[in-house]
């Protein structure tokens, strides 16, 4: 059980640290628009030797900075993001873009931003962590520089800072819509304590209301093994149901005997959202069954977090569960190219930096003039953009995504409702 909780707390891919990586890694590469693709979660290899191209004169290239942790505990994800941005440049082949990576741990977020701006950055990709956004935003906005953050914290989205991270609210909306379209009306949810759970709870309540459904139970829980039984008991209203069963009028059976109590009434919900990892949902399953909510008696729903757990189908209680996430096909293709160039497997978040760089490449072929800051107005396109993770557009500086619904099967995941191809 300890492994379940450790895995749930991490959820990002783990890997060995980068060796010999400096605080600032200059990657002046050329690139142009081309394919995007997708990849699995796995260990992230250290980056290869730095490629040193011929130095370009100021004003002859568009300068892009990526601010991520290249050292410290989040280095595997940061290195993966930096490498994926480089891969996007290589894949597209567009000349005239210089990418430079800055370590937000070694330099500090504010220091990394200051160094990037001093080096002439005209667009910033990052940072990764919401806690790093404030100093980066202060420095960048003072210079009129746009930022594409990899965080999923929607509260920081404003001004010139845009949030690319996957939003739990969008995943919850999509999966609730899917359940409602299949005639389900009564919903319940288990949400973890903390910011993620709070946002999932708000999104869930709103989504159910908008479909004309009813929230019959909403239970928060501490993310510890000891807290699960009590949360499952409260969610299922077990004590009241048991009391109801015991108070029923005695019934004469066909054989003449008298039944002094009734069967335990069914739970009130038809669909249950577990707003946490699939591992946590699996840990809940035996407790829910104990209190009269066995797997198969309702539709279990998950969030985008489940997309990084391909082994969920090995657990019988989770088979048939559904969750909404970005499409995965292109990511798998990107992962293969990533592995061929860098070794190892990218973090699932690597698609964010890949798509961010594709935006830069697209802008460089259109409105972005040499020697000027990235044109923020490009990001307001209501038709959006197509990337590794499917279609997306910015609404209120937050990436709105076209999500698909996947179902857990014994062999993995099966798409039961495809992602839209246009807004």
ABEGO torsion letter per residue (X at the ends): XAAAAAAAAAGBBBBBBBBGBBABBBBBBBBBBBBBBBBBBBBBBBBBBBBBBBBBBBGABBBBBBBBBABEAAAAAAAAAAAAAAAAAAAAGBBGBBBBBBBAAAAEAAAAAAAAAAAGBABBBOBABAAAAAAAAAAAAAAGBBBBBABABAAABBEABBBABBBAAAAAAAAAAAAAAAGBABBBBBBBBEAAAAAAAAAAAAAAAAAGBBBABBBBBBBBAAAAAAAAAAAAGAAAAAAAAAABBBBBBAAGBBBABBBBBBBABABBBBBBBAAAAAAAAAAAAAAGBBBGABBBBBBAAAAABAAAAABAAABGBBBBBBBAAAAAAAAAAAAAAAEEBBBAAAAAAAAAAAAAAAAAABABBBGBBBBAAAAABAAEBBBAAEBBBBBGGBBBBBBBBBBBBAAEBBBABBBBABX
